[in-house]
């Protein structure tokens, strides 16, 4: 199976986690790569702003002499989880807002680790 096919399988597995609505892969530079963005959004803007938010959070974590696990943005009707997928990519996961205790981010990290992707 090709690398892109493996990434698609990983994104689908994450998408099937309870409470997950959409999952997309974005470069750390803010370019949309693969997956489903929220309906009605401009993917380029969504990807760029997600990359910027993760970069800002990583810089803040570094200033605090700590490592960033993920960023959770609490919205009115849903949550957005931004987390590293590799040193080049981040995951953007939208949820229904009912995930308490960061279960989705932990499960997504396990899925990525288990897949042993080299991207």
Steps between C-alpha positions, in 0.01 A plus 500: 500500500636844408574766759198714401273196524633427849437859606143478366445184705630674814276803441198273450580309819517827695179621335320193634587583862199593711411874479731571201341686209786580258873436483752666275875496462674837467865586459659690786540783251122518467431320172200266472621149411226239538175416673172672574480858615185634664222558249481853364850610598772624267751218539796726426405744777408220742833324440706819522341614827531151650871496417545846652318402822710187546819694429405766756410236758830315443695823540315574824565148627869535417514828695347311792767230454236237426364303204165558332262205497210659312289812469126485571282786383160495668233636267128543554391191308820297476865475594808516280799289602835584341786262561828393350490201269873516420775758482350620168124464548216570742156350539194722511214311665153645543277338760146538626638659818404208725849351545597556860845410624687522167410144401499584128848652496640202693331251267614690189859503628483122554362443150780707345766326709363155416497579127872583511475743210816663378371837384 
